Amino acid sequence: MSDDSGAYEARLREHMRAQQVRAEHLTFEQSCHSVAEAALAADVTERDFVKTICLCSKSGRVVAIVVKGEDRANRQAAQQALGLGKLNIASPREMLERTGYPAGGTPPFGFDAVFLIDERVLEMPVVYAGGGSEKALTRIEPQELVQVSAGQVGVWRITAAMTPPSASDQTS
């Protein structure tokens, strides 16, 4: 974990304040990198989480797909819908450079990207997501998330029941 975690969290809190985002920023002593760790830290269930999967086009455009914790992002659906060509999962370095946040703490809003929000995210009254570092979370209502990210709601998932999990989808 980078020593800059406090700076990343501060950047997100400042964005939330400046944009009047109606969400809670939560910080913890323990890691929130994985959904399991985050659920334990926040004392909620894993089903309360969404993850932000960041993809990059060859032109450098960032696409952030927000799906429920148990689902996988559907890159092919995003590629077809956006017409950006092949989208690759961002490496941890690319995530930091292009979003301003480290892998494992990337929030579902607050940086320059096309945000695609899976319709299942809206089934929840409130969701937990990355909070700017591996030790922080945001708690936000899905409708607020759609608004603050200018997210496009649609079917952007491959459900966990359809395919085995992929290590490349673990980056949040």
N, C-alpha and C positions, 0 to 999 in steps of 0.2 A: 504494500500500500504506500502510496506516495505521501511525503510529508506535507503536500499541498492540499490535503483533504479539507482542512478548514477553509481554505480559499475557495475551493469548489463549492462547498456548502454555502459560504457567504455569497458567492455569485448567484446561486439559485435563490437564496432568500431575498437578495436585492431585486432580482428579476420578479419574484412573486410580489414584492412590495410595490415596485414601480408599475407593474401591469395589473395590480389589484386582483391577483389570483386568489380565489377563495379556496385555500388548501392549508393544510397543516404541515409544517416541516418538523420532522422528528429526528433526533440524534441519539445514538446508543454507544455504549462502551464496546459491545461485541460486533462482529462482522454481520453485515446484512447482504453479503455478496450473492448468496444463493437464496432461492425462495424459502427453503427449509430454515436457513439461518435467520432470515428476515422475519418469518412467522414466529419463531421462538423469541426473537428480540422484541417484537411488537405485541406479543401475547394474543395473536389472532391465528386463523387457520391459513394454510397454504392456498386455499381457494379464494382468499381475499386479495390476492396479488395479481398484478399485471407486470409484464416485462416488456422492455423496449428493445427490439432487435434492430440494430442499425445496419443498413446496407449502403453500398456506394456504387455509383455508376462510373463508367470509364471517364466521364467528363468531370467527376468529382462531386456530383450532386448526392446529397445524403437523403435517404428514405428511411424513416423510422416507423416500424410496424409495431403497434401496441396490441398485444394479445394477452389473454388470461395465462396465468402461470403454467397451467397444465397443457397449453396448446403450443404449437410450433407456427412460426411465421411462414406464409406461403409466398416465397419469392416469385414464383411463376405468375401468380395472380397480380402481384405488384408490377412486374415487368410488362405484362400485357396491358394493364390499366394505364400505366404512366408512359409507356413508349420510350423509356430511357435506355433501352438495350439491356444487356446482362447486368444484373445487380449482384454484387458479391458481399458476403458478410464482412463487415468492417473488422479489421484487426484491432486489438487493444490500442495500438499506437494511432491508427486512423481514427478511432472513436475519440480519443483525447484531442487530437489535432482538429477534427472536423466538428465536434460537438462542444468541446471545452470541458467535457466531463469524462472521468475514467470509466472503463468497463466495470460493471458491477455496481455502479452508482448512477448510471445515466438516467435522468428524469424523462418522462414522456412529453415534455414541452420545454421551452426556454432556449432553443437554439435553432439555427437556420436549417430546416429540413422540410421535406414533404412528410406529413404525419398521416399514417393510415391506421385507423382504429377499428379493430374487429368488433363486429356487432355484439358479440357475447360479453364484451367489456361493459356494455350498457345494461346488462342484466343485473348488475350489482348496485346496491344503494351507495356504496363507497368502495374505493379500491386503494391499495397501497402500491407504491411504485418507487423507483430509484429516487434518492434525495440528494444527489450530487457527489456522494462518496460511498465507499463500501460500508460506512457506519451511519448512514442517514437514509431516511425514507420520506416520501410525501404521502399524505393521506388526502384524497380528493374525490369528489363526486364525479362520476363519469360524464355527466352533461357539462360540467365545468371544464373537464379535461378536453372535451371536443371543442369547446369554445376557445379556450386559451391556446390550444395548439393549431386551431383552424384545421382540425383533423377531418379526413374523409372517412366516414363510417361505411363499412362494407364487410364482406367475408374475406378476411385476410389471414385465415388460419388453416392449418392442417391439424385436426384434432389428434390428441395423443393416442386415441384408440385406432386411428387409421394407419399410423406408421410408428416404428420404434423411435425413441428419442435420438437426436443427433448431437454430438458434442459441439458442433458449430452453432447450434441454437441456444447454447447455455449462456452466451454473452448477453447481458442485459444493459 
